[in-house]
Amino acid sequence: MPCVCVCKYVFLRSLCKCACSSNTGFSPHYPNPPSLLIFTNTGVITHTNLFFTSLFPILFCHICLPSTFLPFLSLLFVYVYSTPHFCLPPATLIYSLPLQLLSSTPHLACFLISFPPPLSSHPFSHPCLTPLFSPFIPLPISPSLTQCSVPRSLWLGCSSVAESLCALRCLQSIPSTRAHNQNTSVMESQNHVDDLSPKKTTVLTKLSNGPVMTGSRKRPSEGNNDKEKEHCISLFDQWSETDQVEFVEHLISRMCHYQHGHINSYLKPMLQRDFITALPAQGLDHIAENILSFLDAQSLCSAELVCKEWQRVISEGMLWKKLIERMVRTDPLWKGLSERHQWEKYLFKNRTTEVPPNSYYHSLYPKIIQDIETIEANWRCGRHNLQRIQCRSENSKGVYCLQYDDDKIISGLRDNSIKIWDKQSLECLKILTGHTGSVLCLQYDERVIVTGSSDSTVRVWDVTSGEVLNTLIHHNEAVLHLRFCNGLMVTCSKDRSIAVWDMASPTDISLRRVLVGHRAAVNVVDFDDKYIVSASGDRTIKVWSTSTCEFVRTLNGHKRGIACLQYRDRLVVSGSSDNTIRLWDIECGACLRVLEGHEELVRCIRFDNKRIVSGAYDGKIKVWDLQAALDPRAPASTLCLRTLVEHSGRVFRLQFDEFQIISSSHDDTILIWDFLNVSTNGQSEGRSPSRTYTYISR
């Protein structure tokens, strides 16, 4: 039976070699395990306690002992008394283990031993313990089996097999009818083989102070099948590819499971292809470049080290440039760095224009990463460069609202004016007048500025000329907040109402719907394509449908009126006069987290993907870790990253991005907290560096 299995595998391997022009080696394997007798100082364990598993090329025997053996077990001997197809002589002691090295469970003690299959030639004197894989270490069994070895992964440690010859004699004298019958049959079979074939290998196993045991191993002969295999292969070559595949499938279906494993190991390297190298050879360089362009930076570095051909594809394909461009398109932090450090001019240009080589982008990438790490560290540690704009209001002091971009800052003041500042020089570029009350809220885009005032009106200004384009009169009291986007505008008022407007153009704005439901002044609104969210002094947050303007749900939790709010995706973050910040899931209305730390009313709040920044009437600006706040396991003490104290009055409004915070206050100032351009010379951590005060009155 073993020879038949080996021949089947060898024949199929020959077919695979013929069909695929490949070659590899193989190792024989015998499916039938040996019979063992386990002897301990507490008794004999029969074969019913043994479980065999095959993991080619080694056969594993799991020996399970009842827990009743454990208190008394000191030595374990594994004794071979029947070895079909292993060519081991009977009465061979092959393993011993000390008790202290054996793992146990409450019910069983399990031991693991291994049996490699026989080899035609062997470097060691004991075939049973010859390993077929490396690394190996000697097996220090004393006083016997000193020349054997086992795999390091299976070696558990060994003790003396027997103190004297009495132990072995006791072992051999154990009565076993099955063992006696099998030993007799094996010896008779060996004698019969000795008479028929002179070709045999004698193995001597010498135990210290003991007898020499002799066993014979017969090499399987394959010469008789060579002609038949060559004939079959010649016929196989003449068939079509379809017939060859069907024949091999049929042949595989008749094989054993372990033979399938051999075939799988043989075919796996044949099926592997270096497609990155192969594609350019077929004139398909662009496909190889496109595949590698999806790699991240670490993977791209590894790909460059594979071979010169991969490195050539990456270099000629400008893949480091493409990686940086992908990050700039998707990450605002990367985009901001590209604009501020002026390397955006080398991006998004085709190969026909003059661009630096791939090595430039390869060296640029780690510099960008270093800049990002520095910025993140500045945020965590509170390191910043501070610039201050003194608004110098004429009548009453206070900057109620602001918005900025890379070029300008637009602010609404308590003295009824709107001032536009140059962000680089901090000079006042323009003053817009027309409101008869304090400018409480504003928003602008590339065309218009929309402002709301305590005079109950909403005004639309041309962002370039500063002319008034439209005036909306609807609310009965002060307009406290407004938002507009994509032709829709929402305003809210102290009169407890919310107005939804359609903006066809700056001069064509019509009222669509008035939302009523709050029982106090509506202090803030925000919206997207799905929901309109409003917060009121009545302690509630209400959610409305953007498309239908119908009421959806109320978020309850704040203990006092709500002064500020931002809504994006599913997250709503609100600040209240109860001095707390709450995070909400807008879909289910659940409060996800309460942030405590401010000592007075939380007047303004903004968040992005990483942080929440809040300003309060205590004059402090706090930076919070948003991701930690959304993790219910995060301790409350770890949520506030930094507290910034520079304003001398109430903080009315703030906005921030990845590089800076810009805030306004009742102290009539606008502060720019720069976390990118930080001078660390002589600066203590967390404190503002020396500041240049800019006083402007125009």
C-alpha positions in Angstrom: 0.0 0.0 0.0 2.7 2.6 0.8 4.6 1.9 -2.4 1.4 2.3 -4.4 0.7 5.7 -2.8 4.2 6.9 -3.5 4.0 5.7 -7.1 0.7 7.5 -7.6 2.2 10.7 -6.4 5.4 10.3 -8.3 3.4 9.6 -11.5 1.2 12.7 -11.0 4.3 14.8 -10.3 5.8 13.6 -13.5 2.6 14.7 -15.3 2.8 18.1 -13.7 6.4 18.4 -14.7 5.6 17.5 -18.2 2.6 19.9 -18.5 4.2 22.9 -16.7 7.9 22.3 -17.3 8.9 22.5 -13.6 10.6 20.3 -11.1 10.7 19.8 -7.4 11.4 17.1 -4.9 9.1 15.1 -2.7 9.2 13.0 0.4 7.4 9.7 1.0 4.8 9.3 3.7 3.2 6.3 5.3 -0.4 6.6 6.4 -0.5 3.9 9.1 0.7 4.9 12.5 2.7 2.6 14.8 1.3 0.8 17.8 2.7 2.0 21.1 2.8 0.9 24.6 3.0 3.6 27.3 4.6 2.6 30.5 4.7 4.8 33.6 5.6 4.2 37.3 1.8 4.1 37.9 0.8 1.5 35.3 0.5 0.7 31.7 -1.5 2.9 29.3 -3.0 1.0 26.4 -3.5 2.1 22.8 -7.0 3.3 23.5 -5.5 6.4 25.1 -3.6 7.3 22.0 -4.6 9.8 19.3 -2.6 10.0 16.1 -2.5 13.0 13.7 -0.4 13.3 10.6 1.4 16.5 9.8 3.7 15.5 7.0 6.5 14.5 7.3 6.1 13.8 11.0 3.5 11.7 12.7 2.3 13.1 16.1 1.0 11.0 18.9 -1.0 12.7 21.6 -1.0 10.7 24.8 -3.8 11.6 27.2 -3.6 10.4 30.8 -6.5 10.6 33.3 -6.1 13.1 36.1 -5.8 10.3 38.6 -2.4 9.5 37.3 -1.0 13.0 37.9 -0.3 13.0 41.6 1.8 9.8 41.3 3.4 10.1 37.8 7.2 10.7 37.8 8.4 9.1 34.6 6.8 8.3 31.2 8.2 5.8 28.7 6.9 5.3 25.2 7.5 1.8 24.0 7.0 0.6 20.4 5.6 -2.8 20.1 4.2 -2.7 16.6 5.5 -0.6 13.8 3.7 -1.2 10.5 5.5 0.6 7.6 8.0 2.2 10.0 10.5 -0.6 9.9 11.4 -0.2 13.6 12.2 -3.2 15.6 9.9 -4.2 18.5 10.9 -3.4 22.0 12.3 0.0 21.2 12.2 2.7 23.8 11.8 6.0 21.9 10.9 8.7 24.4 10.9 9.7 28.0 9.7 12.8 29.8 10.0 14.1 33.4 6.8 14.9 35.2 7.6 18.6 35.9 7.8 19.4 32.2 4.4 18.0 31.3 1.4 20.3 30.7 -1.9 19.3 32.2 -5.6 20.3 32.3 -8.1 19.6 35.1 -9.0 16.3 33.4 -6.1 15.2 31.2 -2.3 15.3 30.9 -1.3 15.5 27.3 2.1 14.6 25.9 3.3 15.0 22.4 5.8 12.8 20.6 6.8 12.6 16.9 7.6 9.8 14.5 9.3 10.7 11.2 8.9 8.1 8.4 11.9 6.0 7.4 14.6 7.1 5.1 16.8 5.1 2.7 19.9 6.4 4.4 20.2 8.0 7.8 22.9 10.0 9.5 21.9 8.9 13.0 21.7 5.5 14.6 18.1 5.7 15.6 15.6 6.1 12.7 12.6 6.8 14.8 13.9 10.1 16.1 15.5 11.4 13.0 14.1 14.8 12.2 13.2 15.8 8.6 13.1 19.5 9.3 15.4 22.0 10.9 16.6 23.5 13.2 17.6 20.6 15.4 19.1 20.2 18.9 20.6 17.2 20.6 18.3 15.2 22.8 20.2 14.7 26.1 18.9 11.3 27.1 21.3 9.7 29.5 22.4 6.9 29.7 20.9 5.9 26.4 20.0 7.2 22.9 22.8 9.8 23.1 23.1 10.1 19.4 19.4 11.0 18.7 17.9 14.4 18.1 14.4 15.9 17.9 13.1 19.3 16.5 13.6 22.2 18.7 9.9 23.1 18.5 9.0 19.7 20.0 11.8 19.3 22.5 10.4 19.5 26.0 13.4 18.2 27.9 14.3 14.6 28.9 15.5 12.7 32.0 17.2 9.4 32.5 15.4 6.6 30.7 16.2 4.0 33.4 18.4 3.8 36.3 19.3 0.2 35.6 18.7 -2.6 33.3 15.9 -3.7 35.6 13.6 -1.0 34.3 14.0 -2.1 30.7 13.5 -5.7 31.7 10.4 -4.8 33.6 9.2 -2.9 30.5 9.8 -5.9 28.2 8.1 -8.3 30.5 4.8 -6.5 30.5 2.2 -9.0 29.2 0.2 -8.0 26.1 -1.4 -10.5 23.8 -1.8 -7.9 21.0 1.7 -6.8 21.4 3.0 -10.4 21.4 1.0 -11.2 18.3 2.1 -8.1 16.4 5.7 -8.5 17.4 5.6 -12.1 16.2 4.0 -11.2 12.9 6.5 -8.3 12.4 9.5 -10.6 13.1 8.2 -13.3 10.8 7.7 -10.7 8.1 11.2 -9.4 8.5 12.7 -12.9 8.4 10.8 -13.6 5.2 12.1 -10.4 3.7 15.7 -11.3 4.8 15.4 -14.6 2.9 14.1 -13.0 -0.3 16.1 -9.8 -0.7 19.8 -9.3 0.1 19.4 -5.5 0.0 18.7 -4.3 3.5 19.9 -1.7 5.9 20.7 -2.8 9.4 20.0 -0.4 12.2 21.5 -0.9 15.6 19.9 0.7 18.7 22.1 0.3 21.7 20.9 1.2 25.2 23.4 1.8 27.8 24.3 -1.4 29.7 21.6 -3.1 27.7 21.2 -5.4 24.7 21.7 -4.3 21.1 18.4 -4.3 19.1 18.5 -4.9 15.4 16.0 -3.8 12.8 15.9 -3.9 9.0 14.6 -1.3 6.6 13.9 -2.1 3.0 14.2 0.5 0.3 11.1 0.7 -1.9 12.0 -0.2 -5.5 10.7 2.0 -8.2 12.6 0.6 -11.2 9.8 -1.7 -12.3 7.5 1.3 -12.8 9.8 3.5 -14.9 8.8 2.1 -18.2 5.1 2.3 -17.5 5.5 5.9 -16.3 7.4 6.9 -19.4 4.8 5.3 -21.6 2.0 7.1 -19.8 3.8 10.4 -20.0 4.4 9.9 -23.8 0.6 9.3 -24.2 -0.1 12.3 -22.0 2.0 14.6 -24.2 -0.1 13.6 -27.2 -3.4 14.7 -25.6 -5.0 18.1 -25.9 -4.9 20.5 -23.0 -8.5 19.8 -22.2 -7.9 16.1 -22.1 -4.8 16.6 -20.0 -6.7 18.6 -17.4 -9.6 16.1 -17.2 -7.1 13.3 -16.8 -5.2 15.0 -14.0 -8.5 16.0 -12.3 -9.6 12.3 -12.4 -6.2 11.2 -11.1 -6.3 13.7 -8.2 -9.7 12.6 -7.2 -8.4 9.1 -6.6 -5.6 10.2 -4.3 -5.4 10.6 -0.5 -5.6 13.8 1.4 -1.9 14.0 2.2 -1.1 13.5 -1.5 -3.3 16.5 -2.3 -1.1 18.4 0.2 2.1 17.4 -1.7 0.5 18.4 -5.0 -0.6 21.8 -3.6 3.0 22.4 -2.3 4.3 21.5 -5.8 1.9 23.7 -7.7 1.9 26.8 -5.5 5.3 28.2 -6.6 4.5 27.4 -10.2 1.3 29.6 -10.0 3.2 32.6 -8.6 3.9 35.4 -11.0 5.9 38.7 -10.7 3.3 40.7 -12.5 5.0 44.0 -11.9 8.0 42.8 -13.8 6.0 40.9 -16.4 3.6 43.8 -17.3 6.2 46.2 -18.6 7.8 43.4 -20.7 4.4 43.3 -22.5 4.3 47.0 -23.0 1.8 47.5 -20.1 3.9 49.8 -17.9 0.8 51.9 -17.1 -1.0 49.0 -15.5 1.9 48.2 -13.3 2.2 51.8 -12.3 -1.6 52.0 -11.6 -1.4 48.9 -9.4 1.5 50.2 -7.3 -0.1 53.7 -7.1 -2.6 52.4 -4.5 0.2 51.6 -2.0 0.8 53.6 1.1 4.2 55.1 1.9 5.5 52.2 3.9 4.4 49.6 1.3 5.9 51.8 -1.5 9.3 51.8 0.4 9.2 48.1 0.6 8.2 47.7 -3.1 11.3 49.7 -4.1 13.5 47.2 -2.3 12.0 44.1 -4.1 14.2 44.4 -7.2 15.6 46.9 -9.7 12.6 46.4 -12.1 10.1 47.3 -9.3 12.3 50.3 -8.4 12.3 51.4 -12.1 8.5 51.2 -12.4 8.1 53.3 -9.2 10.6 55.9 -10.4 9.4 56.2 -13.9 5.8 56.2 -12.8 6.5 59.1 -10.4 4.6 57.2 -7.7 5.9 59.2 -4.8 4.5 62.3 -6.5 1.2 60.6 -7.0 1.1 59.5 -3.4 1.7 63.1 -2.2 -1.0 64.4 -4.6 -3.5 61.8 -3.3 -2.8 63.0 0.3 -3.2 66.6 -0.7 -6.5 65.9 -2.4 -8.0 64.0 0.6 -6.4 65.5 3.7 -6.8 69.2 4.6 -3.7 69.2 6.7 -1.6 68.1 3.6 -3.3 70.7 1.4 -2.6 73.4 3.9 1.1 72.5 4.2 1.4 72.4 0.4 0.1 75.9 0.2 2.1 77.3 3.1 5.4 75.7 2.1 5.0 76.4 -1.6 5.6 72.8 -2.8 2.1 72.6 -4.3 3.6 74.2 -7.5 5.3 70.9 -8.2 2.1 68.9 -7.9 -0.7 68.1 -10.3 1.4 68.6 -13.4 1.7 66.1 -16.2 4.9 64.6 -17.4 5.2 66.9 -20.4 5.9 69.9 -18.1 9.1 70.4 -16.3 8.8 68.6 -12.9 11.4 67.4 -10.4 12.5 63.8 -10.6 10.9 61.1 -8.5 13.8 61.3 -6.0 12.7 64.9 -5.0 9.2 63.6 -4.0 10.8 60.6 -2.3 12.8 62.9 -0.1 9.9 65.4 0.3 7.5 62.9 1.8 9.4 62.3 5.1 9.8 66.1 5.5 6.0 66.5 5.3 5.5 63.7 7.8 8.0 65.5 10.2 6.1 68.8 9.8 2.8 67.0 10.6 4.2 65.4 13.7 5.6 68.8 14.8 2.2 70.4 14.4 0.4 67.7 16.3 3.0 68.0 19.1 2.4 71.8 19.2 -1.4 71.2 19.6 -0.9 68.7 22.4 1.7 70.9 24.2 0.0 74.2 23.6 3.0 75.7 21.8 1.9 78.5 19.5 2.8 81.9 18.1 0.3 84.5 19.0 -0.8 87.6 17.0 -3.2 90.1 18.3 -5.5 92.6 16.4 -6.9 95.5 18.5 -10.2 96.5 16.9 -10.4 99.8 18.7 -14.2 100.1 18.5 -15.4 103.7 18.7 -18.6 103.3 20.8 -18.9 100.0 22.5 -16.2 97.2 22.7 -16.7 93.7 21.6 -16.2 91.4 18.6 -19.3 89.2 18.4 -18.5 87.1 15.3 -15.8 86.4 12.7 -14.9 84.2 9.7 -11.5 83.9 8.0 -9.7 82.4 5.0 -6.0 82.5 3.9 -6.2 86.2 2.9 -8.6 87.9 5.2 -10.6 88.0 8.4 -14.1 89.4 8.5 -15.5 90.4 11.9 -18.8 91.7 13.2 -18.6 94.2 16.0 -20.7 95.4 18.8 -20.4 99.0 17.4 -22.7 98.0 14.4 -19.8 97.7 11.9 -18.2 95.0 9.9 -14.5 95.1 9.5 -12.4 93.3 7.0 -8.7 92.6 7.9 -5.7 91.5 5.9 -4.6 88.3 7.4 -0.9 88.8 6.7 -0.4 92.4 7.6 -3.3 92.6 10.1 -4.4 95.9 8.6 -8.0 96.9 8.3 -8.9 96.8 4.7 -12.5 97.9 4.7 -15.3 98.9 7.1 -18.9 98.1 6.2 -21.7 100.1 7.8 -25.4 100.0 7.5 -26.8 98.0 10.5 -28.4 100.0 13.3 -27.6 97.4 15.9 -24.7 95.1 16.9 -23.6 92.6 14.2 -24.3 89.3 16.0 -23.6 86.8 13.2 -22.1 86.6 9.7 -21.1 84.2 7.0 -19.4 84.8 3.6 -18.4 83.0 0.5 -16.6 84.1 -2.7 -19.5 86.4 -3.7 -21.4 87.8 -0.7 -21.3 88.5 3.0 -24.5 87.8 4.9 -24.9 89.4 8.3 -27.5 89.3 11.1 -28.0 92.1 13.6 -29.7 93.1 16.8 -31.7 95.5 14.6 -33.8 92.4 13.5 -32.5 92.5 9.9 -30.4 90.4 7.6 -28.2 92.2 5.1 -26.5 90.8 2.0 -23.2 92.6 1.0 -21.0 92.3 -2.1 -17.8 90.8 -0.8 -15.6 92.8 -3.2 -17.2 96.2 -3.2 -18.8 96.2 0.2 -22.2 97.4 -1.2 -25.5 96.3 0.3 -27.2 94.0 -2.2 -30.3 93.0 -0.2 -32.0 93.6 3.2 -34.3 90.9 4.6 -36.9 92.0 7.2 -38.8 89.2 8.8 -37.8 88.6 12.4 -39.3 90.7 15.1 -36.3 90.7 17.4 -32.5 90.3 17.1 -31.2 87.8 14.5 -28.9 85.7 16.6 -27.4 83.3 14.1 -27.5 82.3 10.4 -26.1 79.8 8.0 -26.4 79.5 4.2 -25.2 76.9 1.7 -26.2 75.6 -1.8 -29.1 78.1 -2.3 -30.6 77.6 1.2 -30.3 79.9 4.1 -31.6 79.4 7.7 -31.8 82.2 10.2 -32.9 82.2 13.9 -33.9 84.9 16.2 -34.6 86.0 19.7 -38.3 85.9 18.7 -38.1 82.1 19.1 -38.6 81.4 15.4 -36.5 79.8 12.6 -36.8 81.1 9.1 -35.8 79.0 6.0 -35.0 81.0 2.9 -34.4 80.1 -0.7 -31.5 82.0 -2.2 -31.7 82.0 -6.0 -29.3 84.9 -6.1 -28.1 87.7 -3.7 -31.0 89.8 -4.8 -33.6 87.1 -5.1 -34.1 85.6 -1.7 -37.6 84.3 -0.7 -39.0 82.9 2.5 -39.8 79.2 2.3 -40.9 78.2 5.8 -41.0 79.4 9.4 -40.2 76.7 12.0 -41.9 77.2 15.4 -41.4 75.0 18.4 -38.9 76.5 20.8 -40.1 78.2 23.9 -37.2 80.6 24.2 -34.8 82.5 22.0 -33.2 80.3 19.3 -29.5 81.0 19.7 -27.9 78.9 17.0 -28.8 76.9 13.8 -26.9 74.5 11.6 -27.9 72.3 8.7 -27.0 70.0 5.9 -28.9 68.2 3.2 -30.7 66.0 5.7 -31.4 67.9 8.9 -31.7 71.4 10.3 -30.6 71.6 13.9 -31.5 74.4 16.2 -30.6 75.1 19.9 -32.5 77.4 22.3 -32.5 79.0 25.7 -35.3 76.5 26.5 -32.5 73.9 27.1 -33.4 71.8 24.1 -32.0 70.9 20.7 -34.5 70.4 18.0 -34.0 68.5 14.7 -36.0 69.3 11.6 -36.1 67.8 8.1 -34.3 70.0 5.6 -36.4 68.9 2.6 -39.8 69.0 4.3 -39.1 71.4 7.2 -41.0 68.9 9.4 -40.1 68.4 13.1 -38.1 65.1 13.7 -37.0 64.9 17.3 -35.8 66.8 20.4 -32.5 66.3 22.2 -32.8 66.8 25.9 -30.0 66.8 28.4 -28.6 70.3 29.1 -29.7 71.7 32.4 -29.7 75.3 31.3 -30.0 77.2 28.0 -27.8 76.2 25.0 -25.7 79.0 23.5 -23.7 77.3 20.7 -23.8 74.2 18.5 -22.2 72.6 15.5 -23.6 69.7 13.4 -21.8 67.5 10.9 -22.6 63.9 9.7 -24.3 62.2 12.7 -22.5 64.2 15.4 -23.9 67.3 17.2 -21.7 69.2 19.7 -23.4 71.8 21.9 -22.3 74.2 24.6 -24.5 75.5 27.3 -24.8 78.0 30.1 -24.6 75.0 32.5 -20.8 75.2 31.7 -20.8 71.8 29.9 -20.3 70.5 26.4 -22.4 67.6 25.1 -21.9 65.2 22.2 -25.0 63.8 20.6 -25.9 61.2 18.0 -28.5 63.0 15.9 -30.0 59.8 14.5 -31.0 58.2 17.8 -30.9 61.4 20.0 -28.5 59.8 22.5 -26.0 61.9 24.5 -22.6 60.3 23.9 -20.4 62.3 26.3 -20.5 65.3 28.6 -17.3 67.4 28.7 -16.8 69.4 31.9 -14.0 72.0 32.5 -15.3 75.5 31.7 -16.2 77.6 34.7 -18.8 79.8 32.9 -21.2 79.7 30.0 -19.8 77.9 26.9 -20.3 80.6 24.2 -18.7 79.1 21.1 -17.7 75.7 19.9 -16.2 74.1 16.7 -14.9 70.6 15.9 -13.2 68.8 13.1 -12.1 65.1 12.7 -9.6 65.3 15.5 -10.5 68.1 18.0 -13.1 70.1 19.6 -12.3 73.7 20.4 -14.5 75.7 22.8 -14.6 79.2 24.1 -16.4 80.4 27.2 -17.3 83.5 29.3 -14.4 82.5 31.6 -12.1 83.9 28.9 -10.5 80.5 28.3 -10.2 78.4 25.1 -10.1 74.7 25.6 -8.9 72.1 23.1 -10.4 68.6 23.5 -9.6 65.2 22.0 -12.6 64.3 19.9 -11.7 60.7 19.2 -11.2 60.1 22.9 -14.4 61.9 23.8 -16.3 59.5 21.5 -14.7 56.5 23.2 -16.8 55.7 26.3 -13.8 53.9 27.9 -11.6 57.0 27.8 -11.2 58.6 31.3 -12.7 62.1 31.6 -9.3 63.5 32.8 -7.7 62.7 29.4 -10.2 64.5 27.2 -9.0 68.1 27.6 -5.6 68.5 25.8 -4.9 72.1 26.5 -6.3 75.3 28.0 -5.3 78.5 26.3 -5.6 81.7 28.3 -4.9 85.0 26.6 -8.2 86.9 26.4 -9.1 89.3 29.2 -12.8 89.1 28.5 -15.5 86.7 27.4 -14.8 84.7 24.3 -17.6 85.3 21.9 -16.6 83.5 18.7 -13.8 81.2 17.3 -12.9 79.2 14.3 -9.9 76.9 13.7 -8.2 74.7 11.2 -5.3 72.3 11.3 -2.8 75.1 11.8 -4.4 77.9 13.9 -7.3 79.1 16.0 -8.7 82.6 15.5 -10.9 83.9 18.3 -12.7 87.1 19.2 -13.7 88.5 22.6 -15.5 91.1 24.6 -12.0 92.6 25.2 -12.3 94.0 21.6 -9.4 91.9 20.3 -9.0 89.2 17.7 -6.3 86.6 18.5 -4.5 84.4 16.0 -3.0 81.3 17.6 -0.5 79.8 15.1 0.6 76.2 15.8 2.6 75.9 12.6 5.1 78.7 12.7 6.3 78.3 16.3 9.5 79.9 17.5 10.9 77.7 20.3 13.9 79.8 21.3 13.7 80.4 25.0 10.0 79.5 25.1 8.4 77.6 27.9 6.0 74.9 26.9 2.4 75.9 26.8 3.0 79.6 26.9 2.7 82.1 24.2 5.9 83.5 22.7 6.7 87.1 22.5 3.9 88.9 20.6 3.7 91.7 18.2 0.7 93.9 19.1 -0.9 95.5 16.1 -3.1 98.5 16.8 -5.1 99.6 13.8 -7.8 102.3 13.6 -9.1 103.3 10.2 
